[in-house]
């Protein structure tokens, strides 16, 4: 007997083949049209940037004189506290609120040093008072400094003016084109009315 002898069986077989072919075509189309799987990569975290620092040398009337590393923007009081001031430290001689600069030298004076200096300056009972007063006057005679021509070395000779403050005075002089009056020193960061009166006798525009 021949396969698919009857026409009905032939049509059923052909229909099954068509259905199978269409199903395979649909499945293949779905695979082609499916979007590729997205691979999400976690962005690498950027390393945290370290805060800028500066180094200062603290010495004088402190228990731990050394070079200290401090955050940028620190003040003199921060450096002095790290070095642990001695009981005889004369902190009033420093502007503790002044900002530190990289490479700055902070010298904490001693009250005993000032006392010893005063003792040495006392006249001897066997020495004539007038010559001694003349010598003291000659030693303590202040040097008049002109702000518009003074160098950093000149400015640090003024009472209460350190290297950092001397640099700021020179920089401010450059910015304003020269000092027209002593009072303009108040525009320099770190110089207040008290410090201005302290150096006023020794400076001229």
PyMOL commands that set and color helices and strands:
alter all, ss='L'
color gray80, all
select helices_A, chain A and resi 7-33+76-83+91-93+111-121+129-140+152-155+163-176+182-187+193-202
alter helices_A, ss='H'
color red, helices_A
select strands_A, chain A and resi 53-60+66-71+105-108+145-146+203-204
alter strands_A, ss='S'
color yellow, strands_A
deselect
rebuild
show_as cartoon
